[in-house]
Amino acid sequence: MASRIRFNSGMKRFIPLLLAAAFAGTPAAAQDSDATKGLSGLPTPRWVSIASGEANMRAGPGEAYPVTWTYKRKGLPVEVIREWGIWRQVRDPDGETGWMNKNLLSGKRTAMVRGKIANLYARAEFSSRPVWRAEPGVVADIQVCDEGWCRLSLGGRNGYVLAVDLWGVYKGETID
């Protein structure tokens, strides 16, 4: 669903050892998953998107760590859950976590339809007319979110969908 390619599958058994070594000298603030601000000063967790058509996720925060996934889907939303220097630990729509260089990520907000086909409406209410339907896995730009509805834009089409049907928006989040 996330349009990624698995690399180094034999490395899975070594990843816990590599991560333990990586965090041995990590400042406590970078290890604190409950922190509201990352080292960049931006909140963690937060949503971002993949900035290019090809982006590598690594087993740890550095070029020396093996590539575990290569994403081939520009705009795919991912969640930043931790920061360490120029590296961001991210979670993808399938729940996989790993590390990406911050230059591979964009602050542009996107969302992915999840679970079932979603109807998008002309207004943020069920009584308005449906304007298009999106299958699970469709990624679109977020224009605005408020009161449980998000307006998405994709290929010249716009419409409102329930935020609970999306990966890339927190419950109760407002985006303007």
N, C-alpha and C positions, 0 to 999 in steps of 0.2 A: 504494500500500500504506500510506503514512503519512498518508493523508487530509489532503492539503494542496492549496492552490490557488496556481498560479504567477502572480506579478505582475511587471510591468516587464521582460518578457523581452528587450526591446531594450536594457536597461541592462547586459546581460552584458559587452559590450565595454568598458564604463566601470568595471566593478567593480575590476579590478586597479589602476587609477589611484586610485580612491577608497580602497582599502585601503592603498595605499602612503602616501597623504596621512594617513590615520588613524594609522598607526604611526610616522610621522616623529618624533613627540614622545612615543612610548610608552616608559615605563621598560623597561630591559633585562629585568627580572624578569618583566614581563608578556609579553614576546616569547619567553621561554624555554619551548619546548614540552616540555623534559625535566624541568621543575621538578616536585617532588613535592607542593608546597603552592602553591595559588593565592593571590592577594592577599587573599582572604577568610579564609585560614588552612585552608581545606578542601583535600583532595587534588585534583590534576588529573593525569590524567583521572579522572572519576567519573560515575556514573549518577544522573540525576534524571528527573523526568517533567514533562510539560506540565500546568500547574496549572488552566487554564481551557479552556472549549470553543472558544476562538478566541485564537490567539497568533501574532504576526507575527515572522518571521525577517527580519533586515535584512542588507544587504551589508556593513555596518560597525558599530562600536560607538557608536551614537548615533542620535537621532531624525532627524537630517539625512540619514541614509543611506536609500536606497530599500528598500521591503519587497520581498523576493525570494520569500517563501513565506508563506502564512497557513495555519496548522495548525488543523484543526477537530476535533481528537480529544483530549479531556481524558484524561490518564493515559498518553499515548504516551511511551515511554521515549526519552530522548535522552542523549547523552554530552557532558558539559562537557569541552572540551579546552583551554580558555584562559580567563582572566579579565582584564577591564580595567574598573576602577571598578565600576559597577553592571551592567556588560554581561558576558555569558557567551557565548563562542564554542561552539556546539554542533554535533554531528553527528547526523543522524537515521538511521533504519533503512535508508534508501536511499543513504546515504553523502553526502548534501548537507550542506554546512556553512554557517553564518552566525551572526549575533549576535542574542541575545535579552536583554531586560531581565530581571534576576534575579527580579523580581516575577511573571513569567510562568511561573516554574519552581517545582517542589515537590521536596522531598527524599524524597517517597514513592517507594518502589521498586516499579516495575512491570517486566514483561517482555513481549515480543511473540514469539509462536511464529513461527519462520522456516523456510523451506525446504520442509517437507512436513507433512502431517497428523501431529500428535503424540498418542500415547497417554499419558494421565495415569493413574497407578496409585494404589491404596489406600496402598501403602507405597513406600519408596524402594528397590524391587527389582523386577526383571522378573517374578519368580515370583508376585508379588501380582496380584490381579485388576485389570484396567483398569476405571476408574470413569467416564471420559469421554474424548472425543477433541476436539482443538482444531485448527482449520484454520490455515494460515499467515495471519498478520495479526491473530489474536486477541490482545488485550492483557488481562493479568490482574495482580492484585496479587501480589507476592512475599511469602510468609510466612516462609520459611526456605530457605537453600541450604547444603548440606554434602556433601562427598565426591562432587561431580559431579551431584547431584540437587537440584532445587528444588521446594518445595511452593507451588503457585499456588492462588489463590482468585478465583473469578469467579461472581457471581450465586448465592451460596450453595453452589456446588460447590467442592470442594477435591481436589487430587490432586498426585502427584509426577511430574515430567518431567525428562528429562536436561537439564542446563544447556546442553549444546552445541546443543540445539534452540531456544535462546532468544536474542533480542537484548535486552540489558539486564543481563547478568551476565558478569563476567570469568572467564576460565578459572581454575579452582581457587579461586574466591572463596567465602568463607563468610559467610552472612548469618543473623543470629539475632535 
